[in-house]
Amino acid sequence: MRLSFEPLLTRFAMLIGRVLPRSWGLRLASGVGNILGSLKKNKMVKAIRANQYVIHNQQMSNEELDQAPKIIFRSAAKCMFDYFHFLRRPEILQEIISFDPEAQAAIARIQSHQPTVIVCPHLSNFELMGYALALQGVKVQVLSFPNPNTSYRLQNRLREATGLDITPMDLSAFREARHRLRDGGSILTGLDRPLDNVKEEKYRPQFFRYPTNLPVAYVRMALEANAPVFILAATSQPDGTYRLVGSPPIWMEASNILEDEILQNAEKVLRLAEPMIINHARQWAMFYPIWPQFLGI
C-alpha cells in the first residue's frame, strides 16, 4: 500500500499489527481505509478514480467512482495490517497463503536456478507475498522504484529485513540484474507503477488501450538472458486468505527494430495482466495516475 511511504503511518501500522488480534486489527484497518477513501481532494483518491474509470471502460457512474476509493483503501489498509501482523508470526503465515499452478511453476523455475523475470501488478497484499516467498527461500533481486525518498527507503529497509534483495532501479542495479540473469538468477519488478518524467520516456506501451509511462526495462533484460517473463499477482480471498496467481511463461520475441521490439513485448505482457487486474479491480492498490488525462473525472 502506497500510504506505507509515510513513515509515521508505517510505524503506527507496525505497532498495531504487533499487538492487536487479527480480527480487531482488520476492523480498525477497514475503518481507517474508509475514512481515507472519502477524502475526495486527496491526490491518491483522484488517482484511484481515474485508474478505475479507465479499466472499467469508462462505464462507471459517479456513485461508483465515489465508492471505488473507499473500497480500495479498505482493502489496502487491511493488507497493510496483515503484513505487519504476520511479519512477527512467520510460523503461521503459510496457513493463509496458497499458490496456483502457474505461480508454482514460476517458483520452481527460480528455485532450479533458471533465469526468470517476474513482474507484479499492485494487487492485494503483494508485500506479504514477497515475505512468504522469501520464507520459502526464493531468491530474487527486487528492482524497486528509482531515486527513493525517505519514506521509500524505510519501506525498502523493511523489505530487506524479511530477506529480500532490494535495489532501486538505476544503471548499477540494471547491471547487477543482467549479471544475475546471466548466471541463472532471477529478478522481480513492479509492472504498473508509472514512471516520472512522462515527456522524457521514449517507450510508452499501451495499457487498457491508452499509452502509458509504465516501465519496460524488464523486456530488454529478459531478451538478453533468453528468460521468460511471469506475471505474479497476490489476490485476497473471501475467507481471509491470500492466493498468489500467475501467468504462463511469456517469452520475448526479438525484432530488427528496437522500438518495435520493446513496445510489442511490453504490450504482450500488459495484455495478460489486464484480466488479472479487471478480475480483482477492488484490490488494485495503484495510488498513482497511470492515465493523467482522466484525473478530472
C-alpha positions, 0 to 999 in steps of 0.5 A: 500500500502506497500510504506505507511511504509515510513513515509515521503511518508505517510505524503506527501500522507496525505497532498495531499489527504487533499487538492487536488480534487479527480480527480487531486489527482488520476492523480498525484497518477497514475503518481507517481505509474508509475514512481515507477513501472519502477524502475526495481532494486527496491526490491518491483518491483522484488517482484511484478514480481515474485508474478505475474509470479507465479499466472499467471502460469508462462505464462507471457512474459517479456513485461508483467512482465515489465508492471505488476509493473507499473500497480500495483503501479498505482493502489496502489498509487491511493488507497493510495490517496483515503484513505487519501482523504476520511479519512477527508470526512467520510460523503461521503465515503459510496457513493463509497463503496458497499458490496456483499452478502457474505461480508454482511453476514460476517458483520452481523455475527460480528455485532450479536456478533458471533465469526468470523475470517476474513482474507484479501488478499492485494487487492485494497484499503483494508485500506479504507475498514477497515475505512468504516467498522469501520464507520459502527461500526464493531468491530474487533481486527486487528492482524497486522504484528509482531515486527513493525518498525517505519514506521509500527507503524505510519501506525498502529497509523493511523489505530487506529485513524479511530477506529480500534483495532490494535495489532501486532501479538505476544503471548499477542495479540494471547491471547487477540484474543482467549479471544475475540473469546471466548466471541463472538468477532471477529478478522481480519488478513492479509492472504498473507503477508509472514512471516520472518524467512522462515527456522524457520516456521514449517507450510508452506501451499501451495499457487498457488501450491508452499509452502509458509511462509504465516501465519496460526495462524488464523486456530488454533484460529478459531478451538478453538472458533468453528468460521468460517473463511471469506475471505474479499477482497476490489476490485476497480471498473471501475467507481471509486468505491470500492466493498468489496467481500467475501467468504462463511463461511469456517469452520475448520475441526479438525484432530488427527494430528496437522500438518495435521490439520493446513496445510489442513485448511490453504490450504482450505482457500488459495484455495478460495482466489486464484480466488479472487486474479487471478480475480483482479491480477492488484490490488494485492498490495503484495510488498513482495516475497511470492515465493523467488525462482522466484525473478530472473525472 
